[in-house]
Amino acid sequence: MLFLYLKSQRMIMSALWNPWHGCHKISEGCKHCYVYRGDARRGIDSTVVTQTKNFDVPIRKKRNGEYKIPSGTEVYTCFTSDFFNKDADQWRPEAWQMIRERSDLTFLMITKRIDRLTVGLPDDWGDGYDNVTICCTVENQDRADYRLPIYKAAPIKHKMIICEPLLEKIDLNPYIGSWVEHITAGGESGQDARPCNFDWIMELHELCIANNISFWFKQTGSQLIKDGRLYNVPRRLQHAQARKAGINYKP
């Protein structure tokens, strides 16, 4: 499926590619996973990792021989699993091959398994592919302290930190630097969501400004604490309310 969105005053085509589906919960940020919630409604076992029917989407072609996904598209990759899930090790080499073939696309993936990055990397990976952005999720200080030193040292061309769901105040000062291109922060959605404090969001926002790093307040989450008051935010308003805060930053 293809989408259009505005980025830096340019219309960008985007697509979703889920080569496999299913995952295993490994940290606190996984507790109320949106994939698990959706699968539960459909009677699907989220712990079973399976290759999807869309596995080869990036290289599918039209009858005239052109790729179905046009050049220049940003491809959101593996958003119903984790690209580095060990249960997908057998399929990952072929996925890398498709990413290499479609060097005219940009691929963005988010992982909680940055410690598995080097498992099955392509021989020509070097310090990363130019068309791949690998984002690292840190939901609390414990995961930041574990994942970010690994992430900082990892051979990746484009790096973004995702603080979502943001479960507590996180101090990123020991790790932040020019190696980080962007930080996203947001609260947790869902009926059982844990509260997010707007002060935690603002600290990350101010850190980004001080270090000239772009920042996106993605969503408030279902429960937002602001000025000592707890707000229950309906799902349909969580992105809009975050945008209304006016704290997104681009250097």
Secondary structure as UniProt FT lines:
FT   STRAND          2..7
FT   TURN            8..9
FT   STRAND          10..17
FT   STRAND          20..21
FT   HELIX           28..30
FT   TURN            31..32
FT   HELIX           34..42
FT   TURN            46..47
FT   STRAND          50..51
FT   TURN            53..56
FT   HELIX           57..59
FT   TURN            63..64
FT   TURN            71..72
FT   STRAND          74..77
FT   TURN            79..80
FT   TURN            83..84
FT   HELIX           86..88
FT   TURN            89..91
FT   HELIX           92..101
FT   TURN            102..104
FT   STRAND          106..111
FT   HELIX           114..116
FT   TURN            117..120
FT   TURN            123..124
FT   TURN            126..127
FT   TURN            130..131
FT   STRAND          132..137
FT   HELIX           141..153
FT   STRAND          158..163
FT   TURN            173..175
FT   TURN            178..179
FT   STRAND          182..186
FT   TURN            191..192
FT   STRAND          196..197
FT   HELIX           198..211
FT   STRAND          214..219
FT   STRAND          223..226
FT   TURN            227..228
FT   STRAND          229..232
FT   HELIX           235..237
FT   HELIX           238..244
//
